[in-house]
Amino acid sequence: MSADLLARIRAAAAPRGLNLIAAIPAERYDRAVGAAYAAAACGAAAAGRSIVVIGNGGGAFWRVFNAWADDHPGWRERANPLDDFTRHVIEGEIVAVAAAAGVGCVAVYPFMNGGATLNFMELGKLAGLAGPSLLGVVVHPIYGPWIAFRAALIVAAAIDAPGEALAFDPCPRCATRACIAACPVGAVAFPAGWDVPRCLEFRVENEPRCAPRCDARAACVLGPEHRYPEDELAYHQRRALAAMRSWRAARLRPPAG
């Protein structure tokens, strides 16, 4: 039943460009992340539950989203069009697979502002869908840094099926490290990794320089052929910049009183 359920989820997700799927026991994940991000905090208390991680590698998901938006006028004008499309696919098509199998299922997203969620970066690594990198994003053996975690299903079924990136840790062995030289402000270093304050300060003050893409991410030697399309890169960069500006403004705001 468990293996069949995962196969059905993969089959339903594939036409939507969701091509990275793995599953681990929730208890294993909970031990690694602690109570704040535990699966039970998301309203899933079924014994023997597992977490199915759903993501995409490369630009397939974006192409499916664009086709959907073309067929649904006004969709791109929503506040969060890609997140809304993700919910539409997961809740309208993928959750239905678990329901048809009679398996309890709770969908969780990385963009659940103000609500309980999971630590998706740790979850992706534990589930074997990605490994750490110097860039502050996780990387995949095939798709490199061009991956994203879109959702997770906490299911009342025992499934242990990690992906091919389990224990993947490529940066210490990388001889090129082109990402370091590509960053215009030196915000990537080995072994220190991503210097968040330096990156943020440069991005906010020099918007045009990094608006189309992150040059360091684009220089990664892993999976360059799977790099996101230019319009997708720009979409994510705009949203990242908006978040950085808000974070910086809050940090620089003088204390009340």
C-alpha positions as MATLAB code, in Angstrom:
seq = 'MSADLLARIRAAAAPRGLNLIAAIPAERYDRAVGAAYAAAACGAAAAGRSIVVIGNGGGAFWRVFNAWADDHPGWRERANPLDDFTRHVIEGEIVAVAAAAGVGCVAVYPFMNGGATLNFMELGKLAGLAGPSLLGVVVHPIYGPWIAFRAALIVAAAIDAPGEALAFDPCPRCATRACIAACPVGAVAFPAGWDVPRCLEFRVENEPRCAPRCDARAACVLGPEHRYPEDELAYHQRRALAAMRSWRAARLRPPAG';
ca = [
       0.000    0.000    0.000;
       2.714    2.505    0.992;
       4.866    1.974   -2.092;
       1.781    2.077   -4.283;
       0.635    5.334   -2.674;
       3.990    6.992   -3.351;
       3.942    5.758   -6.940;
       0.458    7.217   -7.405;
       1.542   10.561   -5.959;
       4.511   10.656   -8.328;
       2.312    9.800  -11.286;
      -0.146   12.579  -10.422;
       2.604   15.141   -9.810;
       4.731   14.467  -12.901;
       2.471   16.157  -15.496;
       2.594   19.318  -13.394;
       6.397   19.446  -13.449;
       6.732   18.255   -9.842;
       9.540   15.796  -10.448;
      11.312   15.592   -7.075;
       9.431   13.411   -4.606;
      10.655   11.390   -1.641;
       9.291   10.227    1.700;
      10.608    9.641    5.223;
       9.070    8.680    8.579;
       7.912   11.820   10.370;
       9.535   10.642   13.575;
      12.977   10.764   11.927;
      12.354   14.300   10.759;
      10.988   15.361   14.162;
      14.125   14.145   15.956;
      16.288   16.310   13.707;
      14.379   19.607   13.881;
      12.835   19.811   17.349;
       9.366   20.722   18.569;
       8.919   24.101   16.844;
       8.885   22.550   13.373;
       7.598   19.096   14.288;
       5.033   17.439   12.070;
       2.518   17.331   14.931;
       2.569   21.144   15.082;
       0.966   21.143   11.638;
      -2.123   19.342   12.864;
      -1.129   15.832   11.861;
      -1.165   13.429   14.775;
      -1.673   10.080   13.049;
       0.482    7.290   14.439;
       3.016    5.853   12.035;
       2.812    8.885    9.819;
       5.316    9.834    7.146;
       6.188   12.973    5.219;
       6.114   13.019    1.429;
       8.227   15.899    0.148;
       7.201   17.385   -3.206;
       9.423   19.670   -5.254;
      10.608   20.507   -8.718;
      13.945   20.422  -10.482;
      14.539   22.648  -13.502;
      11.960   24.771  -15.271;
       9.158   22.266  -15.914;
       6.939   23.470  -13.072;
       7.312   27.073  -14.207;
       6.302   26.169  -17.758;
       3.181   24.424  -16.483;
       2.389   27.453  -14.317;
       2.783   29.793  -17.303;
       0.425   27.680  -19.403;
      -2.129   27.731  -16.572;
      -1.822   31.503  -16.169;
      -2.260   31.992  -19.916;
      -5.516   30.041  -19.735;
      -6.754   31.909  -16.649;
      -6.726   35.680  -17.261;
      -5.890   37.684  -14.166;
      -4.020   34.870  -12.447;
      -0.647   36.616  -12.753;
      -2.107   39.707  -11.101;
      -2.723   37.830   -7.859;
      -0.526   38.732   -4.898;
       1.112   35.291   -4.952;
       0.322   33.652   -8.292;
       2.867   30.830   -8.115;
       1.986   29.921   -4.538;
      -1.709   29.953   -5.406;
      -1.052   27.671   -8.364;
       0.913   25.335   -6.093;
      -2.034   25.087   -3.707;
      -4.379   24.489   -6.632;
      -2.299   21.542   -7.842;
      -1.534   20.009   -4.450;
      -4.998   20.293   -2.940;
      -6.950   19.714   -6.116;
      -4.942   16.852   -7.577;
      -2.286   15.389   -5.265;
      -4.142   15.255   -1.942;
      -6.955   13.531   -3.826;
      -4.630   10.593   -4.475;
      -4.214    9.958   -0.753;
      -7.932   10.443   -0.176;
      -8.776    7.902   -2.876;
      -6.486    5.413   -1.147;
      -8.220    6.028    2.181;
      -5.082    7.540    3.733;
      -5.308   10.590    5.989;
      -3.284   13.494    4.618;
      -2.359   17.057    5.646;
      -0.742   19.403    3.112;
       1.927   21.804    4.378;
       3.666   24.563    2.390;
       6.893   26.543    2.842;
       4.960   29.775    2.206;
       2.468   29.405    5.081;
       2.917   32.867    6.579;
       1.773   33.035   10.159;
       0.885   29.356   10.418;
       2.696   26.212   11.470;
       4.990   24.814    8.828;
       7.949   22.474    8.428;
      11.646   23.218    8.083;
      11.721   22.472    4.373;
      15.473   22.835    3.895;
      16.184   20.266    6.600;
      13.314   18.109    5.409;
      14.666   18.102    1.853;
      18.111   17.044    3.046;
      16.776   14.359    5.374;
      14.549   13.017    2.590;
      17.462   12.780    0.169;
      16.247   15.428   -2.254;
      19.110   17.869   -1.751;
      22.364   18.632   -0.005;
      23.899   21.818    1.473;
      25.842   24.394   -0.520;
      27.882   27.568   -0.055;
      25.089   29.546   -1.688;
      22.516   29.399    1.088;
      20.309   27.196   -1.084;
      20.289   23.422   -1.277;
      21.558   21.562   -4.347;
      20.698   18.373   -6.212;
      23.123   15.999   -8.011;
      21.328   16.471  -11.337;
      19.508   19.816  -11.080;
      22.121   21.621   -9.010;
      20.727   24.730   -7.294;
      17.736   24.844   -9.659;
      15.285   23.124   -7.348;
      12.489   24.193   -5.012;
      10.375   22.489   -2.395;
       6.724   23.221   -3.107;
       4.811   21.206   -0.505;
       4.842   18.294    1.877;
       2.129   15.773    2.637;
       1.996   14.355    6.138;
       0.302   11.034    5.555;
      -1.038    8.345    7.882;
       1.037    5.651    6.209;
       4.515    4.250    6.803;
       6.748    5.238    3.864;
      10.539    5.359    3.862;
      11.777    6.163    0.352;
      14.598    8.741    0.356;
      15.879   10.291   -2.858;
      19.255    9.983   -4.553;
      20.733   13.046   -2.807;
      20.894   11.482    0.655;
      24.149   12.694    2.308;
      24.992   14.710   -0.818;
      27.543   17.400    0.129;
      29.375   18.561   -3.007;
      30.978   21.896   -2.095;
      33.945   20.613   -0.040;
      35.027   18.490   -3.028;
      34.352   21.100   -5.729;
      37.579   22.106   -7.475;
      36.064   25.031   -9.395;
      33.933   26.948   -6.885;
      32.980   29.361   -9.633;
      30.221   30.689   -7.399;
      32.786   32.489   -5.220;
      34.302   34.542   -8.035;
      30.910   35.218   -9.596;
      29.447   37.067   -6.606;
      30.010   40.808   -7.194;
      30.278   41.588   -3.497;
      32.170   38.558   -2.199;
      29.211   37.241   -0.231;
      30.130   33.595   -0.958;
      33.250   32.033    0.546;
      34.694   28.651    1.433;
      34.253   27.253    3.987;
      32.181   30.056    5.525;
      29.422   29.919    2.916;
      26.840   32.647    2.339;
      27.397   36.004    4.082;
      23.765   37.048    4.464;
      24.269   40.650    5.716;
      26.769   41.437    2.951;
      24.528   39.942    0.276;
      21.448   41.728    1.613;
      23.135   45.116    1.862;
      24.429   44.927   -1.711;
      21.135   43.656   -3.123;
      19.104   46.420   -1.529;
      21.517   49.197   -2.466;
      22.349   47.920   -5.974;
      19.043   46.527   -7.180;
      19.782   46.493  -10.959;
      22.989   44.483  -10.532;
      21.319   41.366   -9.111;
      17.761   41.868  -10.345;
      17.847   39.390  -13.274;
      19.535   36.546  -11.390;
      21.973   35.656   -8.617;
      25.301   35.419  -10.458;
      26.782   33.116   -7.841;
      23.911   30.660   -8.141;
      24.085   30.812  -11.941;
      27.808   29.995  -11.802;
      27.318   26.730   -9.888;
      28.860   23.855  -11.845;
      25.991   21.525  -10.950;
      23.111   21.228  -13.407;
      23.680   24.373  -15.519;
      21.484   22.927  -18.254;
      18.567   22.940  -15.811;
      18.823   26.630  -14.932;
      15.444   28.308  -14.533;
      14.138   30.333  -17.504;
      14.977   34.039  -17.405;
      11.427   35.100  -16.556;
      11.324   32.675  -13.635;
      14.677   33.927  -12.338;
      13.418   37.502  -12.483;
      10.160   36.536  -10.723;
      11.975   34.962   -7.781;
      14.590   37.720   -7.591;
      11.914   40.436   -7.378;
      10.216   38.648   -4.523;
      13.472   37.969   -2.714;
      14.388   41.648   -2.987;
      11.035   42.717   -1.545;
      11.553   40.382    1.425;
      15.091   41.675    1.934;
      13.915   45.270    1.928;
      11.248   44.540    4.531;
      13.721   42.680    6.732;
      16.308   45.448    6.470;
      13.767   48.182    7.149;
      12.615   46.386   10.297;
      16.214   46.005   11.478;
      17.047   49.681   10.878;
      13.824   51.043   12.387;
      14.562   52.964   15.617;
      13.107   51.365   18.750;
       9.716   52.664   19.886;
       9.667   55.158   22.754;
];
